[in-house]
Amino acid sequence: MSLNKIRSGFSAGLLTALLLQATASFAADLPTFKLEMKDGVLNPARIEVPAGQKIKITVHNTGTSAVEFESVQLRKEKVLAPGAESFVVIAPLSPGEYKFFDDFHQSAKGVIVAK
């Protein structure tokens, strides 16, 4: 492998690492709301957020089966294995209500209320 290819690969890897770090840092600065999903139960099922501001929702699956945070209105979905935790970042919302649900447990429905 040539030295130029090694440098190019190193530069691309470094750039990717820096972008991931910047994204994580940016997400850490957002107003954050917690959602627990557990075998068809959402806690809380109603999340009030500020309108006009980008937000982050941390999703923690505390149940024994997989869950999927999904919102057709917000065009977001995130699958989590049992015990997993992740997050979704949502663009600024206009005042109103935005439905979400657990696609693996259809009876589990919630709403994000932007005020």
C-alpha positions as CSV (number, residue, x, y, z in Angstrom):
1,M,0.0,0.0,0.0
2,S,1.4,3.4,-0.9
3,L,2.1,6.1,1.6
4,N,-0.5,8.4,-0.1
5,K,-3.2,5.7,0.3
6,I,-2.3,5.3,4.0
7,R,-2.5,9.1,4.5
8,S,-5.8,9.3,2.6
9,G,-7.3,6.5,4.7
10,F,-6.0,8.0,7.9
11,S,-7.4,11.5,6.9
12,A,-10.8,10.0,6.1
13,G,-10.9,8.1,9.4
14,L,-9.9,11.2,11.3
15,L,-12.6,13.2,9.6
16,T,-15.2,10.6,10.3
17,A,-14.2,10.5,14.0
18,L,-14.3,14.3,14.2
19,L,-17.7,14.5,12.6
20,L,-19.1,11.8,15.0
21,Q,-17.7,13.6,17.9
22,A,-19.1,17.0,16.8
23,T,-22.6,15.3,16.2
24,A,-22.5,13.8,19.7
25,S,-21.5,17.0,21.2
26,F,-24.2,18.9,19.4
27,A,-26.8,16.4,20.4
28,A,-25.6,16.7,24.0
29,D,-26.4,20.4,24.0
30,L,-30.1,20.0,23.0
31,P,-33.0,20.1,25.4
32,T,-33.4,16.4,26.2
33,F,-36.5,14.4,27.2
34,K,-36.5,10.8,28.4
35,L,-38.8,8.1,27.2
36,E,-38.9,4.6,28.7
37,M,-40.4,1.8,26.6
38,K,-41.2,-1.5,28.3
39,D,-43.1,-4.4,26.6
40,G,-45.9,-2.2,25.2
41,V,-45.9,0.5,27.9
42,L,-44.6,4.1,27.2
43,N,-43.5,6.2,30.1
44,P,-44.3,9.0,29.8
45,A,-47.0,8.6,27.0
46,R,-47.2,12.4,26.7
47,I,-44.0,14.5,26.3
48,E,-44.3,18.3,26.3
49,V,-41.5,20.1,24.4
50,P,-40.8,23.7,23.4
51,A,-42.1,24.6,20.0
52,G,-39.6,26.0,17.5
53,Q,-36.6,24.4,19.0
54,K,-34.6,21.2,18.0
55,I,-34.9,18.6,20.7
56,K,-33.5,15.2,21.7
57,I,-35.5,12.3,23.1
58,T,-33.5,9.5,24.8
59,V,-35.2,6.2,24.4
60,H,-34.5,3.4,26.9
61,N,-35.9,-0.1,26.4
62,T,-36.3,-1.5,29.9
63,G,-38.4,-4.5,28.7
64,T,-37.7,-8.0,27.7
65,S,-38.6,-7.7,24.0
66,A,-37.5,-5.4,21.2
67,V,-39.3,-2.0,20.8
68,E,-39.5,0.5,18.0
69,F,-40.0,4.2,18.6
70,E,-41.8,5.3,15.5
71,S,-43.6,8.5,14.3
72,V,-45.0,8.8,10.8
73,Q,-45.6,12.5,11.3
74,L,-42.0,13.2,12.4
75,R,-40.5,10.6,10.0
76,K,-38.5,9.0,12.8
77,E,-38.0,5.4,13.8
78,K,-35.5,3.7,16.1
79,V,-35.4,0.0,17.0
80,L,-34.0,-1.0,20.4
81,A,-33.1,-4.4,21.7
82,P,-34.0,-5.3,25.3
83,G,-31.8,-3.1,27.7
84,A,-30.7,-0.8,24.9
85,E,-30.7,3.0,25.0
86,S,-30.4,5.4,22.1
87,F,-31.8,8.8,21.0
88,V,-33.6,10.6,18.3
89,V,-33.1,14.3,17.4
90,I,-36.2,16.1,16.2
91,A,-36.2,19.3,14.1
92,P,-38.0,22.3,15.5
93,L,-41.7,21.7,15.7
94,S,-44.6,24.0,15.1
95,P,-47.1,24.1,18.0
96,G,-49.2,21.1,18.0
97,E,-49.4,17.4,18.7
98,Y,-47.3,14.7,17.1
99,K,-48.1,11.0,17.6
100,F,-45.6,8.3,18.2
101,F,-45.9,4.6,18.9
102,D,-44.1,1.3,19.5
103,D,-44.3,-0.5,16.2
104,F,-43.7,-3.8,17.9
105,H,-46.5,-3.3,20.4
106,Q,-49.3,-1.5,18.5
107,S,-51.3,-0.6,21.6
108,A,-48.5,1.5,22.9
109,K,-49.2,5.0,21.7
110,G,-47.9,8.4,22.8
111,V,-47.9,12.0,21.8
112,I,-45.3,14.8,21.7
113,V,-46.9,18.2,22.4
114,A,-45.0,21.2,21.2
115,K,-46.0,24.4,23.0
